[in-house]
Amino acid sequence: MSDLEKLTNLVLAPYIMKATALIGVRRKIGGNQFRHAFATLGILLDYKLFSDHVLLKASVIHDLIEDVPSTDITGLRSIDQEAWKVVDLVIEVTHRPDEEKPVFLKRILDSGSSNAKILKTADRISNLTDLHLGFFSNLEMDNYLDETEQFILPMASDVNPDMVIELVDLINIRRSLILKNSR
């Protein structure tokens, strides 16, 4: 099956409709979580992950349960035949309210599925792309980059060497911005 055929068979509309709940969830850098979901989907498509429909569908709603706690998980699980797998993946990458951030990231790194690591890496690539001085202090950026090196780079190493290259590039560019800003 060609890449075009793989994408032609992908039905995202019901997931997009659920993801519209993220339109009202603002991001610190501006915009909203809905756009971030599509940026994450775009990253996965950029890496030519056309045939993994569960992963692509999960990317569109990957922040929904975390950012919209009133989300009807039962309703999500009834969207289509793959919905149970999609929701399980979303739950796997959801930061639990009682979980410290390093514990959350270590959980995915140590026991996450390949798809969870891919999705979390794509999510972080999107976040790093949006990580700009003016919205974040040098210290906030530096801490976020340290966290990326500690947890996300090893995840990417487990699943996709090209994502490692992109992460390293993004980290290096952001670190050079911090250095320039601190002079």
N, C-alpha and C positions, 0 to 999 in steps of 0.2 A: 504494500500500500504506500502510495506517495505521501509526502508531507502535506500536500494540499488535501488529499483524501482524508488523512488523519484529522486535519483541522475542520474539514467540511462536516465530519461526523460529531464534532464537539458541540454540545448544546450547553451554552452558558446562561441563556436568558433567565431561567428561574433563579440562578445564583446571583446574577446581577440585580434582580429585583430585591432579593434579600439584602444584598450589599448596600442598597440605597439607604438603609438605616444609618450607614456610616457618613452620609452627607452632612449630617448635623454634628459630627464629632470633629472638632477643630484640631489641627496640629499646631504645635508651638511655632513652627516656621511659616505658618499660613497654609491655606488650603484645608483639605479635610482628609479623613481616613479613606473615603471612597476613592479619591484619586490615587492615594498611596496603594490601595489594593490593585488598581489597574497598572501602576508602575511595577509592582511585584509580578503580576501576570506578564507584563511586557518583558521583564528580565528573563523569566522562564522561557518565553517564546524566543527571545534573542539567543538563548542557549540551545534552541532547537529541541525542546522537550515536548514535541507535538503529540506524541502518542500516549502520554500519561495523563489521561483526562481527569483522574482523581486529583492529581497534583495541581493541574490547571484550575479546576473548579475550586479546590481548597484555597488557592492563592487569592481568589476574588473575595472570599469571606474569612480569610485567615485571622483578622482582628475583630470579627463580629462578636463573638462570645465574650471576649475580653472587654471590648469597648462599649458594647450594648448589653449589659447584664440581663435585661429583660428578654433577650433573644429566646424564641421558642425552639429549643433543640429538637423536640419531637417533630415539629413542623419542618425543620431543616432535614431531618432524616427521611422525610417522606417525599422529597423533591423528585427523585428519580431512582433508578436501580443502583446507582453508585453512591447515593447520598450517605448511607451508613459509613462507607469507607472515607468519604469526604469529611464528614463530621468527626470521625475518629481522628483523622489527620489534623483537623483544626484544633481539636481538644488537646492533641499531643503537643502542639506548638503554642498553646494558650498559657500565658503567665497566670498562675493561680493567685488569688488574693492573699493567701497565707504564705506565699513562697517568696523568699528574698531573690532578687534578680540573679545573683551568681548561682544560687541553688537551681533556679529555673534553667539557666543556660547549661549548667553542668548536667542536669537531668537529660536534656536533649543530646548533649555531646556524648554522654556515657551510655545512654540506653535508648536514644531516639532512633526511629527507623531511618532508612536512607532518604525517604521522601520528607520526613521532618527536618532532616539536616539540610536538604536542598532548599526547602521552603524557607527555613530560618535564614539560610545564607542569602537567598534572593531578597528576603525582607531586609536584611542588614545592608545589602548593596544599595537598595532603594533609600534606606535611612542615611547611609553615608553620603549618597549623592545630594541629599538635602541638608547635610551638616555644614552650616556656614557660620563664619564669624559674624557677629552682629546679632545673631539669634542665640548663640551659645558663647559662654566665656571660654578662654583658653583652657582653664581647668576642666570644665565640663567636656569640652572636645577631647582633651587629652585622656580623661578617664574613659570616655566612650571608645576611643581608639585602643586603649589598653584592654578593655573588655573584649573588643573585637579580636585582638591578637590572642588573648587568652582562651576564648571560647569558640568564636565563629571561624577563625582560620583553621583550627583543627577539624571542625565539622566539614568545612569545605574540602580539606585535604582528604577526608574520608570518602567524599562523593563526586568531586568534580575539580580536576586540576586547573581548568580555565577560570573557574570562580576564584580560586586562590590567587591567580595572577591579577584579576580585577580587584580583589580585596586589598592586596598588597599595594597596588597602584593608588587606590583611593586613600588608604592609610598614609602612604608617603606624601601624597599631595596635601592632605589635611594637616599632617605634621609640619610640612614646610610653611603652610599658611599660619600655623600657630607660632612658628619660629619668627616669621616676618612680622607678625602682629606684636610679639613681645619685645621687639627692638626699639 
